[in-house]
Structure formats: C-alpha cells, structure tokens
Amino acid sequence: MSQPPSKDPLHGLTLETIVTKLMEHYGWEELGMMIDIRCFNFDPSVKSSLKFLRKTPWARAKVEALYIRTFAT
C-alpha cells in the first residue's frame, strides 16, 4: 500500500536547499534584515548558515517559516 502524500510543505527538502533558495530569492542583505541572525549579516555563506541553523532551533524555525511564506503559498 502506498502512503498518502505528505501535507508538510517542507517534506523532502533539505535545510541546505531551503537556505540556498531563500538566498537566491532575497539575497543575503535582505535575508539578514528579515531574520536578524549573525550568519546572514556578517560574512554570510550557506556553510556557516547551515552550521548555525542546525544547532539553533529557534533560528531554524524562523528560516523554515519564511520559506513556507515565500514559496509554499
């Protein structure tokens, strides 16, 4: 039996994909204004952002919420 498709808009997406798509859509400067975290404002990179977001649940939740508002509507 096959399972019904997930209703989670983040299903199947990696954190790297989420950060990369947001960065391409908004750019680092605007991302840093929208979500004021150091890894978006000072010497930003996908690698440093992933490292921080994997250790910081509140920041990851903000990034995921922005992704949903931006792309899953």
C-alpha positions in Angstrom: 0.0 0.0 0.0 1.3 3.5 -0.8 1.1 6.2 1.8 -0.8 9.4 1.0 1.4 12.4 0.1 2.6 14.5 3.0 0.9 17.8 3.7 4.1 19.2 5.1 5.4 21.9 2.7 9.0 21.1 3.8 8.7 17.4 3.2 11.7 16.1 1.2 13.6 19.4 1.4 17.0 19.6 3.0 18.0 22.6 5.1 20.7 23.4 2.5 18.0 23.6 -0.2 15.9 25.9 1.9 18.7 28.3 2.7 20.0 28.3 -0.9 16.6 29.0 -2.4 16.0 31.8 0.1 19.4 33.3 -0.6 18.8 33.2 -4.3 15.4 34.8 -4.0 16.2 37.5 -1.4 20.0 37.8 -1.3 22.0 37.8 2.0 21.3 41.5 2.8 17.6 41.2 2.7 17.6 37.9 4.4 19.7 39.5 7.2 17.1 42.2 7.5 14.2 39.8 7.6 15.8 37.4 10.0 18.4 39.1 12.1 21.0 36.4 12.7 24.7 36.8 12.5 25.3 34.1 9.9 23.1 36.2 7.4 24.6 39.6 8.3 28.4 39.1 8.7 30.4 37.2 6.1 27.4 35.1 5.1 27.7 31.7 3.4 25.5 28.7 3.0 28.0 26.6 5.0 28.1 28.9 8.0 24.3 29.3 8.0 23.8 25.6 8.0 26.2 25.1 10.9 24.3 27.7 12.9 20.8 26.7 12.0 21.4 23.0 12.8 22.4 24.0 16.3 19.8 26.7 16.9 16.1 25.5 16.7 14.5 29.0 17.1 16.5 30.4 14.1 15.8 27.3 12.0 12.1 27.7 12.7 12.2 31.3 11.5 14.0 30.3 8.3 11.6 27.4 7.6 8.6 29.8 8.3 10.0 32.3 5.8 10.5 29.6 3.2 6.9 28.5 3.6 5.6 32.1 3.4 7.7 32.7 0.3 7.4 29.5 -1.7 4.6 27.3 -0.4 1.7 29.6 -0.8 
